[in-house]
Amino acid sequence: MEPINLFEIARVNCPHLDGRFQTVNHQPLVSEFADHVKNLGLVSINMRIKDLANFLITNKYLNSYEWAEEQSIILGRPPEDILKEKLRDFYERRVSFDRTFEYGQNFRYGALNTGGAGCTYYGNFSILMRESFPINLEEIAYLSGDSLKYFMRLDGHPDIENIRQESSAHSHRHYLATLKHILAIPSSNELEWPIMICSGTDYIEAIFVQEVIPDSIKEIRLPVDEHSRLNNLVFEGFDRPLDIHERAEVDAFQTILEKIDEKSLSLIEV
């Protein structure tokens, strides 16, 4: 089967999202919610502490395929074997999804974010991209949920028909978000909206191909309690021996702080 252009599917669905939105726009807070997403919605990527430190050191954010290729050169092993070990139970579905689409092995994954700590399931550090990211808005698509959780059929292949209905281009991401949360919006308040849109495990997935470099970053966000825990761990290191895992965490955190200062980035508590 010829690879499918995911970005074209997302563009084609925009008029349908427009029509669906007009049928619900009379409900309380709907237009305000849509404006909130349109005005504030940026792409974010959550990372674990070690991954963020490595990214800021190397200035490279590798997707799984690129990482496997790099490790293959270092270890002298087939990249596909390394990829299987990295993705584990997700391997079959991730590869099936990506290889169905044009440029699939160049896909990078993030989330639509209007504030807060992002998808903390993937890491406590939320890397928020600039308003200008991606440069080519023709090469980003949004899905109403996690691609592997909601857009795979039982036979292990992507559910293309579902994707056709639940995807959008950048221009209509606010309609996609509004339609996803339409039942909850009328009884919600604006302070809840960032968490509704992007929380620990529920989010609107952003799929793009542009490389992520430190210059792409607007700011780095970290939950207040996690920031406090890491700071306390740094000071504890002066009073007691840290175990190997604690020492690695402290070293990574100090590297992150140094690189943030060096690159004139911001670490924001949320």
ChimeraX attribute file (.defattr): number of C-alpha atoms within 10 A of each C-alpha:
attribute: neighborCount
match mode: 1-to-1
recipient: residues
	/A:1	4
	/A:2	7
	/A:3	12
	/A:4	15
	/A:5	14
	/A:6	26
	/A:7	22
	/A:8	16
	/A:9	20
	/A:10	25
	/A:11	20
	/A:12	15
	/A:13	18
	/A:14	23
	/A:15	12
	/A:16	13
	/A:17	21
	/A:18	13
	/A:19	11
	/A:20	14
	/A:21	20
	/A:22	11
	/A:23	9
	/A:24	14
	/A:25	16
	/A:26	10
	/A:27	12
	/A:28	13
	/A:29	17
	/A:30	21
	/A:31	17
	/A:32	14
	/A:33	22
	/A:34	21
	/A:35	15
	/A:36	17
	/A:37	24
	/A:38	18
	/A:39	11
	/A:40	15
	/A:41	22
	/A:42	24
	/A:43	26
	/A:44	30
	/A:45	23
	/A:46	26
	/A:47	19
	/A:48	14
	/A:49	20
	/A:50	16
	/A:51	15
	/A:52	23
	/A:53	22
	/A:54	15
	/A:55	19
	/A:56	20
	/A:57	14
	/A:58	11
	/A:59	14
	/A:60	13
	/A:61	18
	/A:62	17
	/A:63	16
	/A:64	19
	/A:65	18
	/A:66	15
	/A:67	15
	/A:68	22
	/A:69	18
	/A:70	15
	/A:71	16
	/A:72	17
	/A:73	11
	/A:74	9
	/A:75	11
	/A:76	9
	/A:77	13
	/A:78	13
	/A:79	19
	/A:80	14
	/A:81	11
	/A:82	20
	/A:83	20
	/A:84	16
	/A:85	13
	/A:86	14
	/A:87	14
	/A:88	10
	/A:89	10
	/A:90	12
	/A:91	15
	/A:92	13
	/A:93	20
	/A:94	19
	/A:95	18
	/A:96	16
	/A:97	21
	/A:98	18
	/A:99	17
	/A:100	19
	/A:101	17
	/A:102	15
	/A:103	15
	/A:104	22
	/A:105	17
	/A:106	19
	/A:107	21
	/A:108	19
	/A:109	19
	/A:110	24
	/A:111	28
	/A:112	29
	/A:113	29
	/A:114	23
	/A:115	21
	/A:116	19
	/A:117	28
	/A:118	35
	/A:119	26
	/A:120	20
	/A:121	13
	/A:122	14
	/A:123	19
	/A:124	20
	/A:125	26
	/A:126	29
	/A:127	24
	/A:128	26
	/A:129	23
	/A:130	16
	/A:131	15
	/A:132	12
	/A:133	18
	/A:134	20
	/A:135	12
	/A:136	11
	/A:137	15
	/A:138	15
	/A:139	19
	/A:140	25
	/A:141	24
	/A:142	29
	/A:143	27
	/A:144	27
	/A:145	20
	/A:146	19
	/A:147	22
	/A:148	17
	/A:149	9
	/A:150	14
	/A:151	21
	/A:152	20
	/A:153	14
	/A:154	8
	/A:155	8
	/A:156	15
	/A:157	17
	/A:158	23
	/A:159	17
	/A:160	17
	/A:161	10
	/A:162	14
	/A:163	21
	/A:164	19
	/A:165	18
	/A:166	22
	/A:167	28
	/A:168	32
	/A:169	25
	/A:170	23
	/A:171	13
	/A:172	22
	/A:173	26
	/A:174	25
	/A:175	24
	/A:176	27
	/A:177	26
	/A:178	26
	/A:179	19
	/A:180	17
	/A:181	16
	/A:182	17
	/A:183	11
	/A:184	13
	/A:185	21
	/A:186	13
	/A:187	8
	/A:188	14
	/A:189	11
	/A:190	12
	/A:191	9
	/A:192	10
	/A:193	19
	/A:194	20
	/A:195	18
	/A:196	19
	/A:197	24
	/A:198	23
	/A:199	19
	/A:200	15
	/A:201	12
	/A:202	18
	/A:203	22
	/A:204	25
	/A:205	22
	/A:206	29
	/A:207	23
	/A:208	25
	/A:209	18
	/A:210	17
	/A:211	14
	/A:212	19
	/A:213	15
	/A:214	21
	/A:215	12
	/A:216	18
	/A:217	19
	/A:218	19
	/A:219	18
	/A:220	21
	/A:221	23
	/A:222	22
	/A:223	18
	/A:224	12
	/A:225	11
	/A:226	14
	/A:227	19
	/A:228	13
	/A:229	11
	/A:230	16
	/A:231	14
	/A:232	12
	/A:233	17
	/A:234	19
	/A:235	11
	/A:236	12
	/A:237	14
	/A:238	9
	/A:239	8
	/A:240	8
	/A:241	10
	/A:242	16
	/A:243	10
	/A:244	9
	/A:245	9
	/A:246	15
	/A:247	15
	/A:248	14
	/A:249	18
	/A:250	21
	/A:251	15
	/A:252	18
	/A:253	21
	/A:254	16
	/A:255	19
	/A:256	21
	/A:257	15
	/A:258	15
	/A:259	17
	/A:260	18
	/A:261	12
	/A:262	10
	/A:263	11
	/A:264	12
	/A:265	16
	/A:266	14
	/A:267	19
	/A:268	16
	/A:269	15
	/A:270	15
